[in-house]
Amino acid sequence: MISGFILLSVLITSVISGVIGMAGGMILMAVLVSALSVSGAMMLHGAIQATANGSRAIFLRGHIQWRVLPPYVAGAAVALAFFLVLALVPAPGLVLVLLGALPWLGRAVPHLRGLNICQPATAFSCGVVITGAQLMAGASGPLLDLFYLNAPLNRHQVVASKALTQTLGHVIKLGYYATVALTLTPEGVPLWLYAAAIATAVIGTRVGTRLLDRLAEATFRRASQWIILAIATVCLITGTWQLAAN
């Protein structure tokens, strides 16, 4: 029952991410952390999202802006080193609160909306912040969006470039929690569920990228912001309730 629900969630969220380049991973993380332990949710989410984003990057490879990758990778390495030293594993409620707070934080701090991922210093900062958010909250799409909204890129370039850096981040997350779970919170997620979820993610991603071609540029920008804020509100309320209950 739970496995079927997870696979359905993977399909729906992969389609959503394929269309707007974000949101899907955030929704899926909220679902998984409600059904599994934090380490188990992070590992399964990492495998699924690395595949979904990786396949999306392949499908849209001609639009990837490779110039953002070197400084982004350097920033990601800094964040990973910090987490490895502390071996952090957040509580489920905290994960949801962080998922919900990130996009609202971006809206509350006006100057963050002027960030441009195409600038090396910004790309480095993006690597640090986004990788840290992925390791702590599981997903970082809403926050990542802030670095792209003012970049001189079209919707295909935005989705393709996000997919590349998000693939890296989810691979890092999977490796990190696989390492931490060996000594802290082992999770028995069956291998067949990993395989089925990965295959489902590829299918959903392919459908989403096809729908992207039919989406107008203005609609893409407007819809991405409001969808993220709506989902963030649900996560914030749910996470706060869980923390209060405990």
C-alpha positions in Angstrom: 0.0 0.0 0.0 2.7 2.5 1.0 4.9 1.4 -1.9 2.1 2.0 -4.4 1.5 5.4 -2.9 5.2 6.3 -3.1 5.4 5.2 -6.7 2.3 7.3 -7.6 3.8 10.3 -5.9 7.0 9.7 -7.8 5.2 9.8 -11.1 3.1 12.9 -10.4 6.0 14.9 -8.9 8.4 13.9 -11.8 5.9 15.3 -14.3 5.6 18.5 -12.3 9.3 19.0 -12.1 9.6 18.2 -15.8 7.3 21.1 -16.6 8.5 23.8 -14.2 11.9 22.4 -13.2 11.1 22.4 -9.4 8.4 21.8 -6.9 8.1 18.0 -7.6 11.1 17.2 -5.5 9.8 19.3 -2.6 6.4 17.5 -2.7 8.0 14.1 -2.9 10.3 14.8 0.0 7.3 15.8 2.1 5.6 12.5 1.2 8.6 10.3 1.9 9.5 11.8 5.2 6.0 11.1 6.3 6.3 7.4 5.4 9.9 6.6 6.2 12.7 7.5 8.6 14.6 10.7 7.7 17.6 8.7 6.5 15.5 6.3 4.5 13.5 9.2 3.0 16.6 11.1 2.1 18.3 8.1 0.5 15.3 7.1 -1.6 14.6 10.7 -2.5 18.2 11.1 -3.5 18.1 8.1 -5.8 14.8 9.1 -7.4 15.6 12.8 -7.8 19.1 12.1 -9.1 17.6 9.9 -11.8 14.7 12.3 -12.6 17.0 15.4 -12.8 19.7 13.4 -14.6 17.3 12.2 -17.2 15.9 15.8 -17.6 19.4 17.1 -18.0 20.0 14.5 -20.8 16.7 15.3 -22.5 17.5 19.0 -22.5 21.3 18.8 -22.7 21.5 21.2 -25.6 20.2 24.0 -23.3 22.5 23.4 -20.3 24.6 26.5 -19.3 27.9 24.7 -18.4 29.6 27.9 -17.1 27.7 27.7 -13.8 29.0 24.2 -13.0 32.6 24.8 -11.8 31.8 27.5 -9.1 28.7 25.6 -8.1 30.7 22.4 -7.6 33.2 24.2 -5.4 30.4 25.6 -3.3 28.8 22.2 -2.9 32.1 20.7 -1.7 32.3 23.3 1.1 28.8 22.4 2.2 29.4 18.7 2.1 32.6 19.0 4.2 30.7 20.9 6.9 28.0 18.3 7.1 30.4 15.3 7.2 32.1 16.8 10.2 28.9 17.2 12.1 27.0 14.1 10.8 23.6 15.8 11.0 20.3 14.0 10.7 17.3 16.3 11.2 13.9 15.4 12.7 11.0 14.8 10.3 9.1 17.8 11.5 12.1 20.0 11.1 12.6 18.8 7.5 9.0 19.9 6.6 9.4 23.2 8.3 12.6 23.9 6.4 11.0 22.8 3.2 8.2 25.3 3.8 10.3 28.1 5.1 12.9 28.3 2.3 10.6 29.8 -0.5 9.0 32.3 2.0 12.5 33.3 3.2 13.3 34.2 -0.4 10.1 36.3 -0.8 10.8 38.1 2.5 14.3 39.2 1.6 13.9 41.4 -1.5 17.6 41.6 -2.5 17.8 37.8 -2.8 15.4 38.0 -5.8 18.1 39.9 -7.7 20.6 37.0 -7.7 22.0 35.8 -11.1 23.3 32.2 -11.3 25.4 33.2 -14.3 27.8 35.2 -12.1 30.6 33.0 -10.7 30.4 34.3 -7.2 26.7 33.8 -7.1 27.0 30.3 -8.5 29.5 29.4 -5.8 27.2 30.8 -3.1 24.4 28.8 -4.7 26.4 25.6 -4.4 27.0 26.2 -0.7 23.4 27.2 0.1 21.6 24.7 -2.1 23.7 21.7 -1.1 23.3 22.6 2.5 19.5 22.9 2.1 19.4 19.5 0.3 21.3 17.8 3.1 19.2 19.4 5.8 15.7 19.6 4.2 16.0 17.0 1.4 14.9 19.4 -1.4 16.0 22.9 -2.4 14.0 23.7 -5.5 12.2 26.8 -4.1 15.5 28.3 -2.9 17.3 27.4 -6.1 14.6 29.3 -8.0 15.8 32.6 -6.5 19.2 32.2 -8.2 17.5 31.8 -11.6 14.6 34.2 -11.8 16.8 37.1 -12.8 19.3 35.2 -14.9 19.3 36.0 -18.7 18.1 32.5 -19.6 14.9 31.1 -21.3 12.7 28.5 -19.7 14.5 25.6 -21.4 17.9 26.8 -20.2 16.6 27.3 -16.7 15.1 23.8 -16.4 18.1 22.2 -18.0 20.7 23.9 -15.9 18.8 23.4 -12.7 18.5 19.7 -13.6 22.3 19.4 -13.9 23.2 21.0 -10.6 20.3 19.2 -8.8 21.5 15.9 -10.1 24.9 16.6 -8.4 23.2 17.7 -5.2 21.0 14.6 -4.9 23.9 12.3 -5.6 25.8 14.0 -2.8 22.7 13.6 -0.5 22.4 9.9 -1.3 26.0 9.3 -0.5 25.9 11.4 2.6 22.9 9.7 4.2 24.0 6.2 3.1 27.2 6.9 5.0 25.5 8.3 8.1 22.8 5.7 8.1 25.4 2.9 8.6 26.0 4.1 12.1 22.8 6.1 13.0 19.5 5.2 11.5 19.6 2.2 9.1 16.5 2.0 6.9 15.3 -1.2 5.2 13.9 0.3 1.9 13.7 -2.7 -0.5 15.9 -2.6 -3.6 12.9 -3.3 -5.8 11.3 -0.1 -4.6 14.4 1.9 -5.6 14.4 0.3 -9.1 10.6 0.9 -9.6 10.8 4.4 -8.3 13.7 5.3 -10.6 12.0 3.9 -13.6 8.8 5.8 -12.8 10.8 9.0 -12.3 12.2 8.7 -15.8 8.8 8.2 -17.3 7.3 11.1 -15.4 10.2 13.3 -16.4 9.8 12.5 -20.1 6.2 13.4 -20.0 6.9 16.6 -18.1 9.6 17.8 -20.6 7.2 17.2 -23.4 4.6 19.4 -21.7 7.3 22.1 -21.1 7.4 22.7 -24.9 3.8 23.8 -24.8 4.1 26.2 -21.9 4.4 29.9 -22.6 7.4 31.8 -21.1 5.2 34.2 -19.1 3.0 31.4 -17.8 6.2 29.5 -16.8 7.5 32.3 -14.7 4.2 33.1 -13.0 3.1 29.6 -12.3 6.4 28.5 -10.8 6.3 31.1 -8.1 2.7 30.6 -7.0 2.9 26.8 -7.1 6.0 26.8 -4.9 4.5 29.2 -2.3 1.3 27.1 -2.0 3.2 23.9 -1.4 5.6 25.6 1.0 2.6 26.8 3.1 1.3 23.2 3.5 4.8 21.9 4.5 5.3 24.7 7.0 2.0 24.1 8.7 2.4 20.3 8.8 6.0 20.5 10.0 5.1 23.0 12.8 2.2 20.7 13.9 4.5 17.7 14.1 7.2 19.5 16.1 4.6 20.9 18.5 3.1 17.4 18.9 6.5 16.0 19.9 
